[in-house]
Amino acid sequence: MSYLVLARKYRPRTFAEVAGQSNVTRVLRGAIREGRIGHSYLFTGPRGTGKTTSARLLAKAINCEEGPAEEPCGTCERCLALDSGAEVDVIEIDAATHTGVDHIRDLRDQASYVPVRARYKIYIVDEVHMLSTGAFNALLKTLEEPPAHVKFLFATTELHKVPDTILSRCQVLHLTPLPVDVIAGRLDEVFKLEGVEAEAGVSAELARRARGGMRDALSLADQLLALVGDTPGLEDCERLSGENSAQAAEAVVNCILEGDQEGLLRALPSQEGRETEFVAGLLEHLRACLMAALCGGSGPPGPLLPADPEQMAALAARGKAIGARRMELMLQDLLHARERMRLLPSHRRLILEVALLELSHPESTMDLGQLAARLESLESRLGSTSASPAFQSGSVPSASPEASASAPARVSQPDETAPVVLQPQPPPAAKESTSRTARASSGSAADVWGAFLEEMQSVSPSLHAIVLKRGNLESYRSNRAVVKMKGLTPDEVSMITERRNQKLVNKVFSSSAGKDVEVEFEDTAQTRPGSQDPFTEEIARSFDGRIID
């Protein structure tokens, strides 16, 4: 006798057995109870959450000889036939292999015939988003006004790919990822029925790895039992993948925060081909830290958060230590890396390593507010330095362009090897007063830059993302600002050099500065070797000095 996997053996046979989808089951049972059964339903949600199972249960309930009943009896001929897959009036179709318009035309022609034995002829179409445009169009009229004896039940994991014309003709039911404690509880029941003596924590670990899918959890349980028998331990769970993905994710995050690039590379999974899975684990860990930190560990856990209060507290503490804004930026970069890995599967390992090494540089994920605070602090220190009798060797003049312009100086150069020493002369009182007034009215460069980024985020999120990640305000003086761009991709270069986008950037920057300003993007990849940044060159010109490398 062939072995029946746990996911099929313990598939729910009544609405009451469906775990974690009470909203969906309430709607379906209420429709049956009130006699308001629609002619078409669409079940959507992540894999393994019960979409097809819910559709089969609805078909079973409305065709039950004792019904339509909120709970099918499970003993009549119709219920037994559907459970065994022998019900001729319930037709299941895999849209992935029936994508063409001809298949839908055949379905439409067959739908006109009355059912052979059951009350309704029911079509269950799995992964309906795989149908072609022509197939959807061929289905529209029948779906809107089907024969009285026909019901359509659709299931999909990608709702956004289903045309609106189809969605408007269906009742859409959303199934959500299952909480870890719900999956763990179901696994405990299955282990008890199977006579499995699992160590405490095994069910919770399998539930965590399933990421909200009951079918995935039961499949992992099958693998575990096949690997170690009927007495699985917590350590045995690690043998499913060879490494502890949760611990590896924590180790990598620690290395990122410490800037330990060597340790980061050593912490990555040694097995090739698991990069996508590892990124998913990192995303899950950072998301859990973010949610725990923002919610403070209060209230019921989310579908992908642990139910243990101690684990929630640890995640919250870790999240607060990292900072919400930095975690958001880390999540964005990891999502982009995962998309690049999908497009370039042969370079998954390289993409993962480069993305994580980039994250290990604090400035790549530093909050804009922190950067602005650092700039203001630096500006204040440089301002106090410029007021002293003389600059110290190797010091930098004030970052304020107006202050630099109003402070004439002479350059003292004792010899060819000594660094430049700048000794400014006391400026006239009238010029000093004018400089202070101008600076107060125009605001600091950091303030203007921060206001520009904030407004750009609402005007053009795509441009904002490029400037935030790649750009740095190099200089801002009078009616000209230079933004140095580093590490631009070809697509990003074409985007920032597009004339319409340049006009938009000038407009937003001028609005933030309160005056007309022309913004120039300087790509470091196009800068000639040995050239200096505009700010340094401007300082050298202002003080009639010479730059010594």
ABEGO torsion letter per residue (X at the ends): XBBBBAAAAABBABAAABBGAAAAAAAAAAAAAAGABBABBBBBEBBGAGAAAAAAAAAAAAABAAOBBABBAGABAAAAAAAAGABAABBBBBAAABABAAAAAAAAAAAABBBAABABBBBBBBGAAABBAAAAAAAAAAAABBBAABBBBBBBABAAABBAAAAAABBBBBBBBBBAAAAAAAAAAAAAAAGBBBBBGAAAAAAAAAGGBAAAAAAAAAAAAAAAEABBBAAAAAAAAGBBAAAAAAAAAAAAAAGBAAAAAAABBABBGAAAAAAAAAAAAAAAAAAAAAAGGBEBBBAABBABAAAAAAAAAAAAAAEAAAAAAAAAAAAAAAAAAAABAAAAAAAAAAAAAAAABAAAABBAAAAAAAAAAAAAAAAAAAABABBBBGBBBBABAAAAAABBBBBBBABAABBBBBBBBBBBAAAAAAAAAAAAAAEBAAAAAAAAAAAAAAABAAAAAAAAAABBBABBBEABBBBBBBGBBAAAAAAAABAAAAAAAAAAAAAAAGBBBBBBBBBAAABBBGBBBAAAAAAAAAAGBBBBX
